[in-house]
Amino acid sequence: MTPFGLSTSPAALQTVLLNVFAFKRPHFKLYMDDICVATGTWSEHLLAIQQMLQTLEKNCLTVNGAKCQFGFDEMSLLGFLISANGIRVDPKRIKIIEKLAPPKKNKK
């Protein structure tokens, strides 16, 4: 698509994915190079994953199997935990903030 290291590569990839999945978006949430599949039942989920992989193949796009995760009830994305119960801040992020030392100087 674009040369390695080009600063517009993430935006270009997201534009490609948005166009590729334009008519199949109810189950697919796209952000940068992540494709999240969310469905109500396991059988719907399997069909949606099959549809996603076929769509990628049809458009000459590939996925790195080592980076793929399938079949989770909860996932971490951009510092949030997403599940059927809603969206909440990832507790790991909260611990990091709690461990921060308070500022020593008050800049105006």
Biopython code that builds the backbone (N, CA, C, O; Angstrom):
import numpy as np
from Bio.PDB.StructureBuilder import StructureBuilder

atoms = [
    (1, "MET", "N", (0.817, -1.191, 0.000)),
    (1, "MET", "CA", (0.000, 0.000, 0.000)),
    (1, "MET", "C", (0.864, 1.259, 0.000)),
    (1, "MET", "O", (0.845, 2.040, -0.951)),
    (2, "THR", "N", (1.619, 1.443, 1.079)),
    (2, "THR", "CA", (2.483, 2.612, 1.179)),
    (2, "THR", "C", (3.862, 2.149, 1.620)),
    (2, "THR", "O", (3.995, 1.095, 2.242)),
    (3, "PRO", "N", (4.887, 2.928, 1.302)),
    (3, "PRO", "CA", (6.237, 2.538, 1.707)),
    (3, "PRO", "C", (6.368, 2.461, 3.223)),
    (3, "PRO", "O", (5.712, 3.208, 3.950)),
    (4, "PHE", "N", (7.213, 1.562, 3.692)),
    (4, "PHE", "CA", (7.440, 1.380, 5.125)),
    (4, "PHE", "C", (7.948, 2.683, 5.732)),
    (4, "PHE", "O", (8.841, 3.324, 5.177)),
    (5, "GLY", "N", (7.379, 3.077, 6.876)),
    (5, "GLY", "CA", (7.839, 4.264, 7.569)),
    (5, "GLY", "C", (7.161, 5.554, 7.140)),
    (5, "GLY", "O", (7.407, 6.602, 7.738)),
    (6, "LEU", "N", (6.329, 5.504, 6.138)),
    (6, "LEU", "CA", (5.634, 6.708, 5.692)),
    (6, "LEU", "C", (4.660, 7.153, 6.773)),
    (6, "LEU", "O", (3.912, 6.328, 7.297)),
    (7, "SER", "N", (4.651, 8.417, 7.113)),
    (7, "SER", "CA", (3.865, 8.890, 8.258)),
    (7, "SER", "C", (2.361, 8.772, 8.056)),
    (7, "SER", "O", (1.612, 8.764, 9.033)),
    (8, "THR", "N", (1.907, 8.680, 6.822)),
    (8, "THR", "CA", (0.466, 8.571, 6.579)),
    (8, "THR", "C", (-0.006, 7.127, 6.452)),
    (8, "THR", "O", (-1.176, 6.890, 6.152)),
    (9, "SER", "N", (0.882, 6.156, 6.675)),
    (9, "SER", "CA", (0.513, 4.747, 6.524)),
    (9, "SER", "C", (-0.664, 4.322, 7.389)),
    (9, "SER", "O", (-1.559, 3.649, 6.879)),
    (10, "PRO", "N", (-0.715, 4.685, 8.697)),
    (10, "PRO", "CA", (-1.865, 4.264, 9.502)),
    (10, "PRO", "C", (-3.195, 4.807, 8.960)),
    (10, "PRO", "O", (-4.191, 4.085, 8.918)),
    (11, "ALA", "N", (-3.206, 6.054, 8.555)),
    (11, "ALA", "CA", (-4.437, 6.647, 8.015)),
    (11, "ALA", "C", (-4.817, 5.985, 6.694)),
    (11, "ALA", "O", (-5.997, 5.756, 6.427)),
    (12, "ALA", "N", (-3.825, 5.682, 5.876)),
    (12, "ALA", "CA", (-4.098, 5.025, 4.597)),
    (12, "ALA", "C", (-4.688, 3.635, 4.819)),
    (12, "ALA", "O", (-5.641, 3.250, 4.142)),
    (13, "LEU", "N", (-4.120, 2.877, 5.769)),
    (13, "LEU", "CA", (-4.635, 1.541, 6.058)),
    (13, "LEU", "C", (-6.058, 1.616, 6.603)),
    (13, "LEU", "O", (-6.913, 0.823, 6.208)),
    (14, "GLN", "N", (-6.320, 2.559, 7.502)),
    (14, "GLN", "CA", (-7.673, 2.671, 8.042)),
    (14, "GLN", "C", (-8.665, 3.026, 6.947)),
    (14, "GLN", "O", (-9.781, 2.504, 6.939)),
    (15, "THR", "N", (-8.288, 3.897, 6.025)),
    (15, "THR", "CA", (-9.168, 4.254, 4.918)),
    (15, "THR", "C", (-9.462, 3.029, 4.059)),
    (15, "THR", "O", (-10.603, 2.820, 3.646)),
    (16, "VAL", "N", (-8.444, 2.225, 3.791)),
    (16, "VAL", "CA", (-8.641, 0.999, 3.006)),
    (16, "VAL", "C", (-9.610, 0.064, 3.728)),
    (16, "VAL", "O", (-10.544, -0.453, 3.116)),
    (17, "LEU", "N", (-9.392, -0.154, 5.026)),
    (17, "LEU", "CA", (-10.266, -1.059, 5.783)),
    (17, "LEU", "C", (-11.697, -0.534, 5.847)),
    (17, "LEU", "O", (-12.646, -1.309, 5.734)),
    (18, "LEU", "N", (-11.858, 0.763, 6.026)),
    (18, "LEU", "CA", (-13.216, 1.338, 6.051)),
    (18, "LEU", "C", (-13.922, 1.117, 4.712)),
    (18, "LEU", "O", (-15.119, 0.831, 4.679)),
    (19, "ASN", "N", (-13.186, 1.251, 3.615)),
    (19, "ASN", "CA", (-13.782, 1.016, 2.297)),
    (19, "ASN", "C", (-14.074, -0.460, 2.062)),
    (19, "ASN", "O", (-15.113, -0.805, 1.499)),
    (20, "VAL", "N", (-13.169, -1.331, 2.487)),
    (20, "VAL", "CA", (-13.346, -2.775, 2.291)),
    (20, "VAL", "C", (-14.552, -3.285, 3.083)),
    (20, "VAL", "O", (-15.303, -4.125, 2.588)),
    (21, "PHE", "N", (-14.741, -2.785, 4.307)),
    (21, "PHE", "CA", (-15.831, -3.250, 5.166)),
    (21, "PHE", "C", (-17.023, -2.290, 5.183)),
    (21, "PHE", "O", (-17.835, -2.337, 6.107)),
    (22, "ALA", "N", (-17.137, -1.432, 4.185)),
    (22, "ALA", "CA", (-18.163, -0.385, 4.175)),
    (22, "ALA", "C", (-19.578, -0.929, 4.355)),
    (22, "ALA", "O", (-20.372, -0.332, 5.081)),
    (23, "PHE", "N", (-19.905, -2.033, 3.721)),
    (23, "PHE", "CA", (-21.269, -2.548, 3.774)),
    (23, "PHE", "C", (-21.441, -3.683, 4.779)),
    (23, "PHE", "O", (-22.524, -4.257, 4.884)),
    (24, "LYS", "N", (-20.396, -4.006, 5.506)),
    (24, "LYS", "CA", (-20.441, -5.126, 6.443)),
    (24, "LYS", "C", (-20.111, -4.665, 7.844)),
    (24, "LYS", "O", (-19.561, -5.439, 8.628)),
    (25, "ARG", "N", (-20.428, -3.439, 8.180)),
    (25, "ARG", "CA", (-19.932, -2.836, 9.409)),
    (25, "ARG", "C", (-20.699, -3.162, 10.687)),
    (25, "ARG", "O", (-20.162, -2.876, 11.757)),
    (26, "PRO", "N", (-21.895, -3.729, 10.676)),
    (26, "PRO", "CA", (-22.575, -3.933, 11.960)),
    (26, "PRO", "C", (-21.766, -4.753, 12.965)),
    (26, "PRO", "O", (-21.794, -4.461, 14.160)),
    (27, "HIS", "N", (-21.056, -5.763, 12.502)),
    (27, "HIS", "CA", (-20.297, -6.633, 13.410)),
    (27, "HIS", "C", (-18.839, -6.215, 13.554)),
    (27, "HIS", "O", (-18.143, -6.698, 14.446)),
    (28, "PHE", "N", (-18.375, -5.329, 12.691)),
    (28, "PHE", "CA", (-16.963, -4.994, 12.657)),
    (28, "PHE", "C", (-16.721, -3.567, 13.146)),
    (28, "PHE", "O", (-17.358, -2.618, 12.688)),
    (29, "LYS", "N", (-15.797, -3.442, 14.077)),
    (29, "LYS", "CA", (-15.352, -2.137, 14.560)),
    (29, "LYS", "C", (-13.895, -1.998, 14.149)),
    (29, "LYS", "O", (-13.065, -2.838, 14.498)),
    (30, "LEU", "N", (-13.589, -0.963, 13.423)),
    (30, "LEU", "CA", (-12.259, -0.792, 12.865)),
    (30, "LEU", "C", (-11.565, 0.396, 13.498)),
    (30, "LEU", "O", (-12.144, 1.477, 13.606)),
    (31, "TYR", "N", (-10.320, 0.197, 13.919)),
    (31, "TYR", "CA", (-9.498, 1.292, 14.408)),
    (31, "TYR", "C", (-8.058, 1.011, 14.014)),
    (31, "TYR", "O", (-7.469, 0.015, 14.435)),
    (32, "MET", "N", (-7.512, 1.877, 13.221)),
    (32, "MET", "CA", (-6.153, 1.744, 12.700)),
    (32, "MET", "C", (-5.989, 0.363, 12.066)),
    (32, "MET", "O", (-6.628, 0.073, 11.055)),
    (33, "ASP", "N", (-5.144, -0.488, 12.642)),
    (33, "ASP", "CA", (-4.941, -1.816, 12.055)),
    (33, "ASP", "C", (-5.643, -2.904, 12.861)),
    (33, "ASP", "O", (-5.328, -4.085, 12.712)),
    (34, "ASP", "N", (-6.591, -2.515, 13.714)),
    (34, "ASP", "CA", (-7.348, -3.487, 14.512)),
    (34, "ASP", "C", (-8.747, -3.672, 13.927)),
    (34, "ASP", "O", (-9.407, -2.708, 13.541)),
    (35, "ILE", "N", (-9.179, -4.918, 13.869)),
    (35, "ILE", "CA", (-10.544, -5.245, 13.465)),
    (35, "ILE", "C", (-11.165, -6.010, 14.619)),
    (35, "ILE", "O", (-10.741, -7.124, 14.927)),
    (36, "CYS", "N", (-12.152, -5.432, 15.251)),
    (36, "CYS", "CA", (-12.851, -6.086, 16.360)),
    (36, "CYS", "C", (-14.172, -6.616, 15.840)),
    (36, "CYS", "O", (-14.913, -5.912, 15.154)),
    (37, "VAL", "N", (-14.457, -7.858, 16.174)),
    (37, "VAL", "CA", (-15.702, -8.496, 15.764)),
    (37, "VAL", "C", (-16.556, -8.703, 17.009)),
    (37, "VAL", "O", (-16.137, -9.380, 17.948)),
    (38, "ALA", "N", (-17.747, -8.123, 17.019)),
    (38, "ALA", "CA", (-18.643, -8.238, 18.170)),
    (38, "ALA", "C", (-20.007, -8.736, 17.701)),
    (38, "ALA", "O", (-20.639, -8.133, 16.833)),
    (39, "THR", "N", (-20.446, -9.838, 18.287)),
    (39, "THR", "CA", (-21.741, -10.429, 17.914)),
    (39, "THR", "C", (-22.474, -10.867, 19.179)),
    (39, "THR", "O", (-21.920, -10.847, 20.278)),
    (40, "GLY", "N", (-23.720, -11.258, 18.997)),
    (40, "GLY", "CA", (-24.533, -11.673, 20.137)),
    (40, "GLY", "C", (-24.396, -13.130, 20.519)),
    (40, "GLY", "O", (-24.564, -13.483, 21.686)),
    (41, "THR", "N", (-24.095, -13.978, 19.558)),
    (41, "THR", "CA", (-23.994, -15.417, 19.837)),
    (41, "THR", "C", (-22.706, -15.977, 19.235)),
    (41, "THR", "O", (-22.083, -15.358, 18.372)),
    (42, "TRP", "N", (-22.329, -17.149, 19.706)),
    (42, "TRP", "CA", (-21.118, -17.791, 19.209)),
    (42, "TRP", "C", (-21.242, -18.148, 17.729)),
    (42, "TRP", "O", (-20.285, -17.974, 16.974)),
    (43, "SER", "N", (-22.402, -18.642, 17.304)),
    (43, "SER", "CA", (-22.573, -19.000, 15.888)),
    (43, "SER", "C", (-22.485, -17.757, 14.999)),
    (43, "SER", "O", (-21.893, -17.814, 13.921)),
    (44, "GLU", "N", (-23.064, -16.637, 15.437)),
    (44, "GLU", "CA", (-22.931, -15.387, 14.691)),
    (44, "GLU", "C", (-21.473, -14.953, 14.627)),
    (44, "GLU", "O", (-21.005, -14.439, 13.611)),
    (45, "HIS", "N", (-20.769, -15.169, 15.725)),
    (45, "HIS", "CA", (-19.366, -14.769, 15.797)),
    (45, "HIS", "C", (-18.532, -15.560, 14.786)),
    (45, "HIS", "O", (-17.707, -14.987, 14.074)),
    (46, "LEU", "N", (-18.744, -16.848, 14.726)),
    (46, "LEU", "CA", (-17.998, -17.671, 13.770)),
    (46, "LEU", "C", (-18.290, -17.257, 12.336)),
    (46, "LEU", "O", (-17.380, -17.195, 11.509)),
    (47, "LEU", "N", (-19.559, -16.971, 12.035)),
    (47, "LEU", "CA", (-19.914, -16.514, 10.689)),
    (47, "LEU", "C", (-19.280, -15.167, 10.377)),
    (47, "LEU", "O", (-18.798, -14.952, 9.265)),
    (48, "ALA", "N", (-19.276, -14.266, 11.340)),
    (48, "ALA", "CA", (-18.687, -12.942, 11.134)),
    (48, "ALA", "C", (-17.176, -13.038, 10.911)),
    (48, "ALA", "O", (-16.628, -12.329, 10.067)),
    (49, "ILE", "N", (-16.511, -13.901, 11.657)),
    (49, "ILE", "CA", (-15.065, -14.087, 11.468)),
    (49, "ILE", "C", (-14.791, -14.666, 10.085)),
    (49, "ILE", "O", (-13.861, -14.238, 9.402)),
    (50, "GLN", "N", (-15.595, -15.630, 9.677)),
    (50, "GLN", "CA", (-15.445, -16.209, 8.342)),
    (50, "GLN", "C", (-15.642, -15.125, 7.280)),
    (50, "GLN", "O", (-14.873, -15.045, 6.322)),
    (51, "GLN", "N", (-16.665, -14.297, 7.448)),
    (51, "GLN", "CA", (-16.940, -13.214, 6.509)),
    (51, "GLN", "C", (-15.776, -12.218, 6.479)),
    (51, "GLN", "O", (-15.384, -11.751, 5.410)),
    (52, "MET", "N", (-15.231, -11.896, 7.643)),
    (52, "MET", "CA", (-14.110, -10.965, 7.724)),
    (52, "MET", "C", (-12.901, -11.514, 6.970)),
    (52, "MET", "O", (-12.296, -10.804, 6.166)),
    (53, "LEU", "N", (-12.547, -12.774, 7.227)),
    (53, "LEU", "CA", (-11.383, -13.373, 6.568)),
    (53, "LEU", "C", (-11.582, -13.483, 5.060)),
    (53, "LEU", "O", (-10.641, -13.253, 4.299)),
    (54, "GLN", "N", (-12.790, -13.832, 4.614)),
    (54, "GLN", "CA", (-13.078, -13.899, 3.181)),
    (54, "GLN", "C", (-12.994, -12.525, 2.535)),
    (54, "GLN", "O", (-12.491, -12.387, 1.420)),
    (55, "THR", "N", (-13.488, -11.508, 3.236)),
    (55, "THR", "CA", (-13.437, -10.139, 2.714)),
    (55, "THR", "C", (-11.999, -9.667, 2.585)),
    (55, "THR", "O", (-11.632, -9.050, 1.585)),
    (56, "LEU", "N", (-11.183, -9.954, 3.592)),
    (56, "LEU", "CA", (-9.774, -9.574, 3.526)),
    (56, "LEU", "C", (-9.076, -10.284, 2.371)),
    (56, "LEU", "O", (-8.321, -9.666, 1.620)),
    (57, "GLU", "N", (-9.334, -11.589, 2.233)),
    (57, "GLU", "CA", (-8.712, -12.359, 1.154)),
    (57, "GLU", "C", (-9.138, -11.840, -0.213)),
    (57, "GLU", "O", (-8.312, -11.709, -1.117)),
    (58, "LYS", "N", (-10.406, -11.549, -0.361)),
    (58, "LYS", "CA", (-10.951, -11.045, -1.631)),
    (58, "LYS", "C", (-10.284, -9.723, -2.019)),
    (58, "LYS", "O", (-10.142, -9.425, -3.205)),
    (59, "ASN", "N", (-9.880, -8.941, -1.038)),
    (59, "ASN", "CA", (-9.259, -7.645, -1.293)),
    (59, "ASN", "C", (-7.735, -7.682, -1.168)),
    (59, "ASN", "O", (-7.092, -6.642, -1.021)),
    (60, "CYS", "N", (-7.159, -8.894, -1.228)),
    (60, "CYS", "CA", (-5.704, -9.110, -1.197)),
    (60, "CYS", "C", (-5.055, -8.538, 0.057)),
    (60, "CYS", "O", (-3.946, -8.007, -0.002)),
    (61, "LEU", "N", (-5.746, -8.647, 1.192)),
    (61, "LEU", "CA", (-5.209, -8.223, 2.482)),
    (61, "LEU", "C", (-4.980, -9.465, 3.326)),
    (61, "LEU", "O", (-5.703, -10.453, 3.192)),
    (62, "THR", "N", (-3.989, -9.421, 4.185)),
    (62, "THR", "CA", (-3.680, -10.569, 5.033)),
    (62, "THR", "C", (-3.648, -10.147, 6.500)),
    (62, "THR", "O", (-3.584, -8.958, 6.815)),
    (63, "VAL", "N", (-3.693, -11.118, 7.374)),
    (63, "VAL", "CA", (-3.562, -10.885, 8.807)),
    (63, "VAL", "C", (-2.386, -11.698, 9.320)),
    (63, "VAL", "O", (-2.024, -12.722, 8.742)),
    (64, "ASN", "N", (-1.800, -11.235, 10.402)),
    (64, "ASN", "CA", (-0.721, -11.967, 11.056)),
    (64, "ASN", "C", (-1.373, -12.841, 12.122)),
    (64, "ASN", "O", (-1.836, -12.336, 13.145)),
    (65, "GLY", "N", (-1.409, -14.131, 11.888)),
    (65, "GLY", "CA", (-2.063, -15.057, 12.805)),
    (65, "GLY", "C", (-1.542, -14.985, 14.222)),
    (65, "GLY", "O", (-2.296, -15.219, 15.167)),
    (66, "ALA", "N", (-0.256, -14.663, 14.396)),
    (66, "ALA", "CA", (0.325, -14.570, 15.736)),
    (66, "ALA", "C", (-0.239, -13.390, 16.524)),
    (66, "ALA", "O", (-0.187, -13.381, 17.754)),
    (67, "LYS", "N", (-0.774, -12.404, 15.824)),
    (67, "LYS", "CA", (-1.321, -11.222, 16.497)),
    (67, "LYS", "C", (-2.841, -11.288, 16.655)),
    (67, "LYS", "O", (-3.439, -10.383, 17.237)),
    (68, "CYS", "N", (-3.462, -12.334, 16.151)),
    (68, "CYS", "CA", (-4.925, -12.457, 16.208)),
    (68, "CYS", "C", (-5.363, -13.120, 17.509)),
    (68, "CYS", "O", (-4.690, -14.007, 18.033)),
    (69, "GLN", "N", (-6.502, -12.671, 18.012)),
    (69, "GLN", "CA", (-7.113, -13.282, 19.185)),
    (69, "GLN", "C", (-8.585, -13.500, 18.867)),
    (69, "GLN", "O", (-9.258, -12.600, 18.364)),
    (70, "PHE", "N", (-9.078, -14.684, 19.158)),
    (70, "PHE", "CA", (-10.462, -15.021, 18.824)),
    (70, "PHE", "C", (-11.211, -15.544, 20.035)),
    (70, "PHE", "O", (-10.625, -16.183, 20.909)),
    (71, "GLY", "N", (-12.499, -15.273, 20.086)),
    (71, "GLY", "CA", (-13.395, -15.903, 21.049)),
    (71, "GLY", "C", (-13.332, -15.399, 22.474)),
    (71, "GLY", "O", (-13.581, -16.169, 23.402)),
    (72, "PHE", "N", (-13.011, -14.142, 22.680)),
    (72, "PHE", "CA", (-12.944, -13.606, 24.043)),
    (72, "PHE", "C", (-14.255, -12.912, 24.420)),
    (72, "PHE", "O", (-14.899, -12.288, 23.576)),
    (73, "ASP", "N", (-14.643, -13.026, 25.690)),
    (73, "ASP", "CA", (-15.819, -12.316, 26.198)),
    (73, "ASP", "C", (-15.480, -10.874, 26.540)),
    (73, "ASP", "O", (-16.362, -10.018, 26.626)),
    (74, "GLU", "N", (-14.189, -10.615, 26.734)),
    (74, "GLU", "CA", (-13.743, -9.276, 27.119)),
    (74, "GLU", "C", (-12.412, -9.010, 26.420)),
    (74, "GLU", "O", (-11.583, -9.908, 26.271)),
    (75, "MET", "N", (-12.224, -7.762, 25.994)),
    (75, "MET", "CA", (-10.974, -7.427, 25.325)),
    (75, "MET", "C", (-10.475, -6.071, 25.788)),
    (75, "MET", "O", (-11.255, -5.209, 26.194)),
    (76, "SER", "N", (-9.165, -5.897, 25.718)),
    (76, "SER", "CA", (-8.545, -4.625, 26.074)),
    (76, "SER", "C", (-8.212, -3.891, 24.792)),
    (76, "SER", "O", (-7.585, -4.450, 23.892)),
    (77, "LEU", "N", (-8.632, -2.638, 24.710)),
    (77, "LEU", "CA", (-8.369, -1.829, 23.526)),
    (77, "LEU", "C", (-8.193, -0.383, 23.956)),
    (77, "LEU", "O", (-9.094, 0.209, 24.551)),
    (78, "LEU", "N", (-7.037, 0.181, 23.657)),
    (78, "LEU", "CA", (-6.739, 1.590, 23.936)),
    (78, "LEU", "C", (-6.924, 1.950, 25.405)),
    (78, "LEU", "O", (-7.372, 3.052, 25.719)),
    (79, "GLY", "N", (-6.583, 1.032, 26.307)),
    (79, "GLY", "CA", (-6.667, 1.310, 27.730)),
    (79, "GLY", "C", (-8.031, 1.090, 28.346)),
    (79, "GLY", "O", (-8.255, 1.455, 29.500)),
    (80, "PHE", "N", (-8.946, 0.500, 27.596)),
    (80, "PHE", "CA", (-10.286, 0.209, 28.101)),
    (80, "PHE", "C", (-10.571, -1.285, 27.970)),
    (80, "PHE", "O", (-10.047, -1.951, 27.077)),
    (81, "LEU", "N", (-11.405, -1.802, 28.868)),
    (81, "LEU", "CA", (-11.888, -3.178, 28.775)),
    (81, "LEU", "C", (-13.295, -3.125, 28.196)),
    (81, "LEU", "O", (-14.162, -2.420, 28.711)),
    (82, "ILE", "N", (-13.510, -3.864, 27.136)),
    (82, "ILE", "CA", (-14.789, -3.861, 26.436)),
    (82, "ILE", "C", (-15.409, -5.245, 26.560)),
    (82, "ILE", "O", (-14.764, -6.250, 26.264)),
    (83, "SER", "N", (-16.676, -5.294, 27.004)),
    (83, "SER", "CA", (-17.378, -6.572, 27.150)),
    (83, "SER", "C", (-18.866, -6.336, 26.943)),
    (83, "SER", "O", (-19.296, -5.223, 26.640)),
    (84, "ALA", "N", (-19.644, -7.398, 27.111)),
    (84, "ALA", "CA", (-21.099, -7.278, 26.997)),
    (84, "ALA", "C", (-21.671, -6.382, 28.093)),
    (84, "ALA", "O", (-22.770, -5.845, 27.953)),
    (85, "ASN", "N", (-20.918, -6.223, 29.188)),
    (85, "ASN", "CA", (-21.366, -5.382, 30.302)),
    (85, "ASN", "C", (-21.065, -3.909, 30.085)),
    (85, "ASN", "O", (-21.480, -3.074, 30.889)),
    (86, "GLY", "N", (-20.355, -3.570, 29.017)),
    (86, "GLY", "CA", (-20.046, -2.176, 28.726)),
    (86, "GLY", "C", (-18.553, -1.932, 28.611)),
    (86, "GLY", "O", (-17.760, -2.856, 28.434)),
    (87, "ILE", "N", (-18.194, -0.659, 28.718)),
    (87, "ILE", "CA", (-16.805, -0.234, 28.584)),
    (87, "ILE", "C", (-16.353, 0.355, 29.908)),
    (87, "ILE", "O", (-17.056, 1.168, 30.510)),
    (88, "ARG", "N", (-15.152, -0.068, 30.366)),
    (88, "ARG", "CA", (-14.603, 0.488, 31.600)),
    (88, "ARG", "C", (-13.095, 0.622, 31.448)),
    (88, "ARG", "O", (-12.483, -0.018, 30.594)),
    (89, "VAL", "N", (-12.513, 1.457, 32.284)),
    (89, "VAL", "CA", (-11.069, 1.668, 32.243)),
    (89, "VAL", "C", (-10.364, 0.387, 32.686)),
    (89, "VAL", "O", (-10.777, -0.265, 33.645)),
    (90, "ASP", "N", (-9.307, 0.045, 31.980)),
    (90, "ASP", "CA", (-8.505, -1.132, 32.326)),
    (90, "ASP", "C", (-7.840, -0.903, 33.681)),
    (90, "ASP", "O", (-7.125, 0.085, 33.847)),
    (91, "PRO", "N", (-8.056, -1.797, 34.659)),
    (91, "PRO", "CA", (-7.451, -1.628, 35.989)),
    (91, "PRO", "C", (-5.928, -1.482, 35.960)),
    (91, "PRO", "O", (-5.362, -0.834, 36.840)),
    (92, "LYS", "N", (-5.259, -2.068, 34.972)),
    (92, "LYS", "CA", (-3.807, -1.921, 34.849)),
    (92, "LYS", "C", (-3.435, -0.449, 34.664)),
    (92, "LYS", "O", (-2.427, 0.015, 35.198)),
    (93, "ARG", "N", (-4.247, 0.273, 33.911)),
    (93, "ARG", "CA", (-3.986, 1.702, 33.670)),
    (93, "ARG", "C", (-4.178, 2.510, 34.942)),
    (93, "ARG", "O", (-3.429, 3.450, 35.208)),
    (94, "ILE", "N", (-5.174, 2.146, 35.719)),
    (94, "ILE", "CA", (-5.439, 2.855, 36.972)),
    (94, "ILE", "C", (-4.268, 2.667, 37.932)),
    (94, "ILE", "O", (-3.855, 3.622, 38.589)),
    (95, "LYS", "N", (-3.723, 1.446, 38.023)),
    (95, "LYS", "CA", (-2.583, 1.181, 38.907)),
    (95, "LYS", "C", (-1.370, 2.023, 38.514)),
    (95, "LYS", "O", (-0.653, 2.520, 39.381)),
    (96, "ILE", "N", (-1.143, 2.181, 37.227)),
    (96, "ILE", "CA", (-0.019, 2.987, 36.753)),
    (96, "ILE", "C", (-0.175, 4.430, 37.227)),
    (96, "ILE", "O", (0.790, 5.042, 37.685)),
    (97, "ILE", "N", (-1.370, 4.968, 37.119)),
    (97, "ILE", "CA", (-1.625, 6.349, 37.536)),
    (97, "ILE", "C", (-1.500, 6.481, 39.055)),
    (97, "ILE", "O", (-0.967, 7.477, 39.545)),
    (98, "GLU", "N", (-1.979, 5.500, 39.794)),
    (98, "GLU", "CA", (-1.884, 5.550, 41.261)),
    (98, "GLU", "C", (-0.438, 5.539, 41.746)),
    (98, "GLU", "O", (-0.133, 6.097, 42.801)),
    (99, "LYS", "N", (0.447, 4.911, 40.986)),
    (99, "LYS", "CA", (1.853, 4.815, 41.377)),
    (99, "LYS", "C", (2.650, 6.074, 41.035)),
    (99, "LYS", "O", (3.786, 6.225, 41.485)),
    (100, "LEU", "N", (2.074, 6.970, 40.252)),
    (100, "LEU", "CA", (2.788, 8.198, 39.890)),
    (100, "LEU", "C", (3.043, 9.061, 41.117)),
    (100, "LEU", "O", (2.178, 9.214, 41.979)),
    (101, "ALA", "N", (4.229, 9.615, 41.180)),
    (101, "ALA", "CA", (4.563, 10.532, 42.286)),
    (101, "ALA", "C", (3.890, 11.878, 42.030)),
    (101, "ALA", "O", (3.785, 12.307, 40.881)),
    (102, "PRO", "N", (3.436, 12.545, 43.083)),
    (102, "PRO", "CA", (2.817, 13.854, 42.887)),
    (102, "PRO", "C", (3.843, 14.868, 42.402)),
    (102, "PRO", "O", (5.030, 14.737, 42.697)),
    (103, "PRO", "N", (3.401, 15.871, 41.666)),
    (103, "PRO", "CA", (4.356, 16.867, 41.175)),
    (103, "PRO", "C", (5.033, 17.606, 42.332)),
    (103, "PRO", "O", (4.416, 17.835, 43.372)),
    (104, "LYS", "N", (6.302, 17.976, 42.145)),
    (104, "LYS", "CA", (7.045, 18.661, 43.208)),
    (104, "LYS", "C", (7.036, 20.173, 43.047)),
    (104, "LYS", "O", (7.177, 20.905, 44.026)),
    (105, "LYS", "N", (6.872, 20.633, 41.836)),
    (105, "LYS", "CA", (6.856, 22.067, 41.584)),
    (105, "LYS", "C", (5.527, 22.457, 40.956)),
    (105, "LYS", "O", (4.967, 21.719, 40.145)),
    (106, "ASN", "N", (5.039, 23.604, 41.334)),
    (106, "ASN", "CA", (3.794, 24.124, 40.778)),
    (106, "ASN", "C", (4.135, 25.187, 39.760)),
    (106, "ASN", "O", (4.491, 26.308, 40.125)),
    (107, "LYS", "N", (4.032, 24.850, 38.489)),
    (107, "LYS", "CA", (4.349, 25.802, 37.426)),
    (107, "LYS", "C", (3.104, 26.615, 37.108)),
    (107, "LYS", "O", (1.992, 26.088, 37.078)),
    (108, "LYS", "N", (3.306, 27.895, 36.874)),
    (108, "LYS", "CA", (2.182, 28.770, 36.532)),
    (108, "LYS", "C", (2.088, 28.999, 35.072)),
    (108, "LYS", "O", (1.196, 29.714, 34.616)),
]
sb = StructureBuilder()
sb.init_structure("model")
sb.init_model(0)
sb.init_chain("A")
sb.init_seg("    ")
for serial, (resi, resn, name, xyz) in enumerate(atoms, 1):
    if name == "N":
        sb.init_residue(resn, " ", resi, " ")
    sb.init_atom(name, np.array(xyz, "f"), 0.0, 1.0, " ", f" {name:<3s}", serial, name[0])
structure = sb.get_structure()
